[in-house]
Amino acid sequence: MTNRWTLPKALAVLEVKMADGTRIYVRRHGNPDGPRIIVSHGNGLSADTYYPYWSLLTARFDLFIFDIRNHGWNPVGEQQKHNIASFAQDCEGIVQAIRRNFGEKPAVGVFHSMSTLPALLYAQGWSTASTESVFSALVLFDPAICTPSVLLEDMYQVSYQMHDAIKRRRTRFESQEEFVSRYRDAPVFKRLLPGVVELMAETTLRPVPGGEGYELCCPREYEAQVAQFFFGWVLQLDLGNIRCPVKAIGADPTKPHSFLPSLDLGTLVGLDYDFLPEATHFLQLEKPEQCVDLTIDFLEHQGLV
């Protein structure tokens, strides 16, 4: 299977062991002398899937790419521990491990969709007793906190709808080509750049252990479990307690599957918020150049570049 997106070899791979024994692999890419950026991904995907975005940062930034537990490079562990609370604690462990192994340096967190919630919880001090800012800034792409026009009392219903949709996903494929042929023309992916569905196949599937074909790196049941309880964790957020500047970059709010960064649109006044016209929830895979421009403009404004 040909793919226009060829992932480079990492400068370093760091195995980080969480307090509960879970192993998470962090990859270093880019310019070690540049400002530090830590990147993760949305539910069911992998950090490598976002290569069209973060590849444009490699010349200028010291990048650390990691998959949420039970995704991507990481082994699959216990389903019981696959939840937002664990992800927030993992975020703390990963940031600390990067500091220990690669030195102290201000770190910017870049997250998309599901990964924005544990990052925000960590940044507001939910999982740490430290009073220091854990990130120098956060750049959040289409933070999946509340869909437009959804009332608070409807949020749990939305979670269960997401859960049910994920539970219907196919889990195994004869080949990566079968995955591509099935999803290339799917409405939700129709705006992706050429080759991104092939990249998605390479980065979200793994060979079936001891068998034939490929399976999802993150089991369907794990992905659905996070969706089911997602909005319950949203209620734990207090954006007023975030101890660093935050940039929220949303999809076009008129498009399906788009999100806005708060329950109350009045909160937008306190955030640096932009959206990309004609972009959906997968905006980093549809318009990576514009996403990078907004990222760098924000960091320059904050004096972090």
C-alpha positions as CSV (number, residue, x, y, z in Angstrom):
1,M,0.0,0.0,0.0
2,T,1.5,3.3,-1.1
3,N,1.3,6.3,1.2
4,R,2.5,9.9,0.6
5,W,3.0,10.3,4.3
6,T,6.2,8.5,5.4
7,L,6.9,8.7,9.1
8,P,10.5,9.4,10.0
9,K,12.5,7.5,12.5
10,A,12.4,9.0,15.9
11,L,15.4,10.7,17.4
12,A,14.7,8.8,20.6
13,V,12.1,6.5,22.0
14,L,11.3,6.7,25.8
15,E,9.4,4.0,27.6
16,V,7.5,5.6,30.5
17,K,6.1,3.3,33.2
18,M,3.0,4.7,34.9
19,A,2.3,4.1,38.6
20,D,-0.1,1.3,37.8
21,G,2.5,-0.5,35.6
22,T,1.1,0.7,32.2
23,R,3.8,1.4,29.6
24,I,3.6,4.4,27.3
25,Y,6.1,5.1,24.5
26,V,7.1,8.7,23.9
27,R,8.9,9.5,20.6
28,R,11.2,12.5,20.1
29,H,11.2,14.2,16.7
30,G,12.3,17.6,15.3
31,N,14.9,20.0,16.5
32,P,16.3,19.3,20.0
33,D,17.4,22.9,20.3
34,G,13.9,24.3,19.6
35,P,11.1,25.1,22.0
36,R,9.4,21.9,23.4
37,I,6.0,20.8,22.2
38,I,4.2,17.7,23.5
39,V,1.6,16.2,21.1
40,S,-1.2,13.6,21.5
41,H,-4.4,12.6,19.7
42,G,-8.1,11.9,19.7
43,N,-10.1,8.8,20.8
44,G,-9.3,5.7,18.8
45,L,-6.5,7.3,16.7
46,S,-2.7,7.6,17.3
47,A,-0.3,10.5,17.6
48,D,1.4,9.3,14.4
49,T,-1.9,9.8,12.5
50,Y,-1.3,13.5,13.0
51,Y,2.0,13.5,11.1
52,P,0.6,15.9,8.4
53,Y,0.3,18.5,11.2
54,W,3.3,17.9,13.3
55,S,5.7,17.2,10.4
56,L,5.4,21.0,9.7
57,L,6.8,21.7,13.2
58,T,9.9,19.5,13.0
59,A,12.3,22.1,11.7
60,R,11.6,24.6,14.4
61,F,10.5,22.6,17.5
62,D,11.6,19.9,19.9
63,L,8.6,17.5,19.5
64,F,7.5,14.7,21.9
65,I,4.8,12.5,20.5
66,F,2.9,10.1,22.6
67,D,-0.2,7.8,22.3
68,I,-2.8,7.7,25.0
69,R,-2.6,4.4,26.9
70,N,-3.9,1.4,24.9
71,H,-3.5,3.3,21.6
72,G,-0.9,3.3,18.9
73,W,2.6,2.0,20.0
74,N,1.4,1.1,23.4
75,P,0.4,-2.4,24.6
76,V,-3.2,-3.1,25.5
77,G,-3.7,-3.3,29.2
78,E,-6.8,-3.6,31.5
79,Q,-10.0,-2.1,30.3
80,Q,-10.9,-1.0,33.8
81,K,-8.0,1.4,33.8
82,H,-8.9,2.9,30.5
83,N,-10.5,6.2,31.5
84,I,-10.1,10.0,31.6
85,A,-8.7,9.9,35.2
86,S,-5.9,7.5,34.2
87,F,-5.2,9.6,31.1
88,A,-4.8,12.8,33.2
89,Q,-2.4,11.0,35.6
90,D,-0.5,9.6,32.6
91,C,-0.1,13.1,31.3
92,E,1.6,14.1,34.5
93,G,3.9,11.1,34.4
94,I,4.9,11.7,30.8
95,V,5.7,15.4,31.3
96,Q,7.8,14.5,34.3
97,A,9.6,11.7,32.5
98,I,10.4,14.1,29.6
99,R,11.9,16.6,32.0
100,R,14.0,13.9,33.8
101,N,15.4,12.4,30.6
102,F,15.7,15.4,28.3
103,G,16.2,18.3,30.7
104,E,14.1,21.2,32.0
105,K,12.5,23.3,29.3
106,P,9.1,25.1,29.1
107,A,6.6,22.7,27.4
108,V,3.6,23.5,25.2
109,G,0.9,20.9,25.1
110,V,-0.9,20.4,21.7
111,F,-3.9,18.1,22.0
112,H,-7.0,17.2,19.9
113,S,-10.5,16.1,20.8
114,M,-10.6,13.5,23.6
115,S,-7.0,14.2,24.7
116,T,-7.8,17.9,25.4
117,L,-9.8,16.9,28.5
118,P,-7.1,15.0,30.5
119,A,-4.7,17.8,29.5
120,L,-7.0,20.4,30.9
121,L,-7.6,18.4,34.0
122,Y,-3.9,18.1,34.6
123,A,-3.3,21.8,33.8
124,Q,-5.9,22.8,36.4
125,G,-4.1,20.7,39.0
126,W,-6.7,17.9,39.2
127,S,-4.1,15.1,39.3
128,T,-1.2,16.9,40.9
129,A,-0.5,18.7,44.2
130,S,2.0,21.1,42.5
131,T,1.0,24.7,42.4
132,E,3.3,25.4,39.4
133,S,2.0,25.6,35.9
134,V,2.6,22.3,34.2
135,F,2.5,23.6,30.7
136,S,3.7,27.0,29.5
137,A,0.7,27.0,27.1
138,L,-1.9,24.7,25.7
139,V,-3.1,24.6,22.0
140,L,-6.4,22.6,21.8
141,F,-7.8,21.5,18.5
142,D,-11.6,21.2,18.5
143,P,-11.7,20.4,22.2
144,A,-14.5,17.9,22.6
145,I,-16.2,19.4,25.6
146,C,-19.7,20.2,24.3
147,T,-21.3,19.9,20.9
148,P,-23.1,23.1,19.7
149,S,-26.7,23.5,20.9
150,V,-26.6,20.5,23.2
151,L,-28.2,21.3,26.6
152,L,-26.6,20.2,29.8
153,E,-29.4,17.6,30.4
154,D,-28.7,16.1,27.0
155,M,-25.0,15.6,27.4
156,Y,-25.2,12.1,28.8
157,Q,-27.5,11.1,26.0
158,V,-24.9,12.4,23.5
159,S,-22.2,10.3,25.3
160,Y,-24.3,7.1,25.0
161,Q,-24.9,7.8,21.3
162,M,-21.2,8.1,20.7
163,H,-20.7,4.9,22.7
164,D,-23.2,3.0,20.7
165,A,-21.8,4.3,17.4
166,I,-18.3,3.2,18.3
167,K,-19.5,-0.3,19.5
168,R,-20.7,-0.8,15.9
169,R,-17.2,-0.3,14.5
170,R,-15.6,-3.1,12.6
171,T,-12.6,-4.4,14.6
172,R,-10.7,-6.6,12.2
173,F,-9.6,-6.3,8.6
174,E,-7.9,-8.7,6.2
175,S,-5.4,-6.0,5.2
176,Q,-4.7,-2.3,5.5
177,E,-6.0,-2.0,2.0
178,E,-9.4,-3.3,3.1
179,F,-9.5,-0.6,5.8
180,V,-8.7,2.1,3.2
181,S,-11.2,0.9,0.7
182,R,-13.9,0.8,3.4
183,Y,-13.2,4.3,4.8
184,R,-11.7,6.4,2.0
185,D,-15.2,7.6,0.9
186,A,-16.8,7.7,4.3
187,P,-18.6,11.1,4.8
188,V,-16.7,11.8,8.0
189,F,-13.3,11.5,6.2
190,K,-14.2,13.1,2.9
191,R,-12.2,16.3,3.6
192,L,-9.0,14.5,4.7
193,L,-5.9,15.3,2.6
194,P,-4.9,12.6,0.1
195,G,-3.1,9.7,1.7
196,V,-4.4,10.4,5.2
197,V,-6.7,7.4,5.3
198,E,-3.7,5.2,4.3
199,L,-1.7,6.8,7.1
200,M,-4.6,6.1,9.5
201,A,-4.6,2.4,8.5
202,E,-0.8,2.2,9.2
203,T,-1.0,4.0,12.5
204,T,-4.3,2.7,14.1
205,L,-4.1,-1.0,13.0
206,R,-1.7,-3.7,14.2
207,P,-1.3,-7.3,13.0
208,V,-3.5,-9.8,14.8
209,P,-1.3,-11.6,17.3
210,G,-0.9,-15.2,16.3
211,G,-3.5,-14.8,13.5
212,E,-4.1,-13.3,10.1
213,G,-5.1,-9.8,9.2
214,Y,-5.2,-6.6,11.3
215,E,-7.1,-5.3,14.3
216,L,-7.6,-1.9,15.9
217,C,-4.7,-0.9,18.1
218,C,-7.2,0.5,20.6
219,P,-9.9,-2.1,21.2
220,R,-13.4,-0.9,20.2
221,E,-14.7,-1.6,23.7
222,Y,-12.0,0.7,25.2
223,E,-12.8,3.5,22.8
224,A,-16.5,3.2,23.5
225,Q,-16.0,3.2,27.3
226,V,-14.3,6.6,27.1
227,A,-17.1,8.0,25.0
228,Q,-19.7,6.7,27.4
229,F,-18.4,8.6,30.4
230,F,-16.8,11.5,28.6
231,F,-19.2,14.3,29.5
232,G,-19.3,13.3,33.1
233,W,-15.6,14.3,33.3
234,V,-16.3,17.5,31.4
235,L,-18.2,18.7,34.5
236,Q,-14.9,18.5,36.5
237,L,-13.4,21.2,34.4
238,D,-12.9,24.7,35.7
239,L,-11.3,26.8,33.0
240,G,-10.8,29.6,35.4
241,N,-8.2,27.4,37.2
242,I,-6.1,26.7,34.1
243,R,-2.7,28.0,35.0
244,C,-1.4,28.8,31.5
245,P,-2.5,30.5,28.3
246,V,-5.0,28.4,26.2
247,K,-5.6,28.6,22.5
248,A,-8.7,26.8,21.3
249,I,-8.9,26.1,17.5
250,G,-12.2,24.7,16.5
251,A,-13.7,23.2,13.4
252,D,-16.3,25.1,11.4
253,P,-19.3,25.2,13.9
254,T,-21.7,24.9,11.0
255,K,-20.3,21.5,9.9
256,P,-21.3,18.1,11.4
257,H,-19.2,16.6,14.2
258,S,-17.8,19.9,15.3
259,F,-17.2,21.0,18.9
260,L,-17.0,24.2,20.9
261,P,-14.7,24.8,23.9
262,S,-17.2,25.3,26.6
263,L,-20.7,24.7,27.9
264,D,-21.3,28.4,28.1
265,L,-20.3,30.4,25.0
266,G,-19.6,33.3,27.3
267,T,-16.5,31.4,28.4
268,L,-15.1,32.1,24.9
269,V,-14.4,35.6,26.1
270,G,-11.7,34.2,28.4
271,L,-10.1,32.0,25.7
272,D,-8.1,32.8,22.6
273,Y,-10.5,31.1,20.2
274,D,-10.4,30.6,16.4
275,F,-12.1,28.3,14.0
276,L,-11.2,27.1,10.5
277,P,-14.0,27.6,7.9
278,E,-14.9,24.5,6.0
279,A,-13.0,22.2,8.4
280,T,-14.5,19.4,10.4
281,H,-13.4,17.7,13.6
282,F,-10.3,16.3,11.8
283,L,-9.0,19.8,11.0
284,Q,-5.3,19.0,11.6
285,L,-5.6,16.3,8.9
286,E,-7.6,18.5,6.5
287,K,-5.9,21.9,6.9
288,P,-2.5,21.2,8.6
289,E,-0.8,24.4,7.2
290,Q,-3.5,26.6,8.6
291,C,-3.4,24.8,11.9
292,V,0.3,25.2,12.2
293,D,0.1,28.9,11.3
294,L,-2.5,29.4,14.1
295,T,-0.3,27.4,16.5
296,I,2.9,29.4,15.8
297,D,1.0,32.8,15.8
298,F,-0.3,32.0,19.3
299,L,3.1,30.9,20.6
300,E,4.8,34.0,19.2
301,H,2.2,36.2,20.8
302,Q,2.9,34.4,24.1
303,G,6.7,34.9,23.7
304,L,7.3,31.2,23.6
305,V,9.0,31.1,20.2
